[in-house]
């Protein structure tokens, strides 16, 4: 199979917030590190790094994401100005809320209003779905998902991204390939200083253990327990069938891997497909970051535990994702949460932070109450997948696709 003729769309979502002197307001979307509108941000740096790539035979779509509805126009203009300021030998499109509204209006006129519920410019999973929807509309064979806080350092990145996708390797079809992140200081290990509360919450230790197994050892291409949302290569045979789960607010990349496995698709990691990750510092307190992880692991464990035998689907087990995130998907999750949060609470007290101490303890309660889905998460996934597949089949019809394509291309 000759992959040189594959049509590729690279998609980069870019997150923007209110001016730095205004900050976050109640009701604004929460993302890791959105760029204030009055700041330069990292997008231009990411786009300019594309220049080093030998293979520029792809389209680039930048999705302008605003944390609040009333700054959407400003965000689109900001991103548009950045795109105009960069010079690339690549066809570039901007996609923002104005484009999505036109698509929504078109689908309403076509009697497909229900489809709009799956096309939303809010939340990590929904935005990742747009990262697959847009390449589908553009008629691409492959979607390459990149983040705006990364830079290309490998001039052969695109040739490596194309090399295996869609091919049969050792009797298995390669439906998706994950690359990995090179850390700011070099190497692939996550370097986080150990704190006492991490004794039971061994997240970084297990991540690095997984990295050593899948990145640090041969063969080059191997099945993987984890993937990176900002370095993904997905074939249309998969992205037209499997969605990101909109009920997942964090860790949507690994959850997507889980969904793919459940629907019988294979996801590999290529230990030569790297990109430099240069994220701004997170300002969220530790108890809040831990809470976000608690919610994602409780949800994914519930999804695994609520699986049913359905023809054409594959049952997955926590052990399939060992050492990470499998270690957080097992029966002892509540015990890990309680021990870790109690230690973290004590650390906050020593620092004189009473509120931090209370919030850390509150995580224990939330893990057993609010974090537990109030619905069957496996059944919800199956319903979501059916709707996504129907949507992608419908918009794939030439008449509808050509009209949406005009919107995307502006």
Secondary structure, 3 states (H helix, E strand, C coil): CCHHHCCEEEEEEEEEECCCCCCCCCCCCCCCCCEECCCCCCHHHHHHHHHHCCCCCCEEEEEEEECCHHHHHHHHHHHHHHHHHCCCCCEEEEECHHHHHHHHHHHHHCCCHHHHHHCCCCCHHHHHHHHHHHHHHCCCCEEEEEECCEECCCCCHHHHHHHCCCCEECCEECCEEEEEEECCCCCCCCCCCCCHHHHCCCHHHHHHHHHHHHCCCCCCEEECCCCCCCEEEEEHHHHCCCCCCCCCCCCHHHHHHHHHHHCCCCEEEEEEEEEEECCCCCCCCHHHHHHHHHHHHHHHHHHHHCCCCCCCCCCCCHHHHCCCCHHHCCCCHHHHHHHHHHHHHHHHHHCCCHHHHHHHHHHHHHHHCCCCCCCCHHHHHHHHHHHHHHHHHHHCCHHHHHHHHHHHHC
